[in-house]
Amino acid sequence: MSFPEKVENLLKTIYGEDFSPEYKNEILDLVEAWKQKEWNETAPLSEKNVYLITYGDIIKEEGQPTLKTLNKFINEFAKNEITDVHLLPMFPYTSDDGFSVVDYREIHPNLGNWSDIARFSNDYRLMFDFVANHMSKSSKWFQGYLKGEPEYANYFIPREEGFDASNVVRPRTSPLFHEYEGGKNAWTTFSEDQVDVNFKHFPALKEMTDILLEYANRGGTSIRLDAIGFMWKESGTTCIHLPQTHAIIQLWREILEELELNTLLITETNVPHKENISYFGNGENEAHMVYQFSLPPLVLHTLTTHDASKLTGWAKTIEKVSDSATYFNFLASHDGIGMRPTEGILTEEERTALAEKVQKNGGRVSYKSNPDGTESPYELNINYMDALINKDEDVSEDVQVQKMLAAHSVLFSVMGVPAVYYHSLLGSENDYEGLESSGINRRINREKFDYEDLVGQLETSTRRQKVFTGLKKLIRTRQGESAFNPFAAQLILELGEQVFALVRRNEETGETVLFVVNAAYDTVEVELPFGGQDLWSGETVEGSVELAPYQFMWIKQ
């Protein structure tokens, strides 16, 4: 099927009876215009790729744009480990730490400008955050909507008589519609300041498509589609994961492929696993990567209970998607640890136990509203290393650090591409000052630093030092083994309830690595299916081995 035919079919799926042939022509003209631009080549993914998840302003220096300072810090301390930098929203905003964008095409002045992004992209592949579902009420678009300007009159979604919103699923308990000046109202999935964009209005889709292509052209080798599942609304439905939403992502992928780009689309949908992986489409036509949201809570559950059964059972369902699509794996992020992805995997009692542990360890629990009016834990807000600690067992700093490295050994072993949150890499703790001063649960894990102060802490704080050097060694070890290619085969093993184990094999190179980790606080004996060199310790092992508490091995056959 030709590209124009694919575009027409997808637009018909999106707009149904409202489709106009002019829509197809406008998209084709837009793509043709972008074909005339200069584009940089992007290499495909490999075992070398490791993402750092970070805000663009986490490290500050007097008189310097923060993007420049962040670039300098990574160059100085993690250049040999980090290949891709995920810059959380770097645009002017009014709330939610960047996720209420005022202008998609400008860089926040505190961070710098597009020249700073260009310099950054010379050193690292960059992942841009595209908050396409909603934008700030202070944006030019929404202000135009409120003023009745013809250009923006249909860019947002007013309350409609007869529209049944009773089944809407969303992660907030605030009103679905908010009232604004001039008597106008609008759909707000997340907050009064975050107004949902109306993709039913074709000019809005076209404008968003142009923005996506600008990001790809300006160095966005990966583009994260934030909260993308909520993009389309239909009366009487849940208004999440609707066919039109999938078709829009498929349209964007077709356009990127027509431009012969290796730009990757990553979907962010913090929902149960089966719903989440639906964004792979047929494996070759939708997202290139999907956030592996089940991994963070399952690793936490495993190392909390010392029982790897649930993680092992779930991991057995994770199969290779295709040669062009895989999983975006992570343990921590700017948000908390999502609980919905554990539905159907952990019991209600197990989820409650995790929530209670997080609160005991100084964290917070955020809730979502359900269609029946009840509320459920949606997110655990805590620093991931602090979440891992079992206070009655993990008393010494060395044990706590080993547990953190054990958790990340899972992250760096499973199929897909690993991403490390900056507070994990830096061995941080809960930021109570940020939490209490803001009243925002997620601020417990979003602390920012002065450059010299952070550099000093990496020398004086033994916790930071041990975690930072340990995680960097894990990354470098992984990067040297083709068995950890994001698309290489994965076989989950059952070597005992307290052990999580798998084999990764790259069929092209013939390299095979066995991974085993002890999830228990006690020493366990493990019968290895084959022997070889443990890449972590350098020792040769075979037969039966004893694993100390939270010890792991990467055994190369």
Secondary structure, DSSP 4 states (H G I P E B T S, - for coil): --HHHHHHHHHHHHHGGG--HHHHHHHHHHHHHHHTS-----PPP-TT--EEEE-TTSEE-TTS-HHHHHHHHHHHHSTTT--EEEE---S-BSSGGGTSBS-TTS--TTT--HHHHHHHHHHSEEEEEE--SEEETTSHHHHHHHTT-GGGTTSB----TT---TT--BS--S-SEEE-GGG-EEE-SSBTTEEEB-TTSHHHHHHHHHHHHHHHHTTEEEEEETTGGGS---TTS-SSS-HHHHHHHHHHHHHHHHTT--PEEEE---S-HHHHGGGGTTTTSS-SEEE-TTHHHHHHHHHHHT--HHHHHHHTT-----SS-EEEEES--SS-EESGGGBTTB-HHHHHHHHHHHHHTT-EEEEEE-TTS-EEEEEEES-HHHHH--TTT--SHHHHHHHHHHHHHHHTTSSSEEEEEHHHHTT----HHHHHHH--GGGGG---EEHHHHHHHHHH-HHHHHHHHHHHHHHHHHHT-GGG-TTSEEEEE-S-TTEEEEEEE-TTT--EEEEEEE-SSS-EEEE-SS-EEETTT--EE-SEEEE-TT-EEEEE-
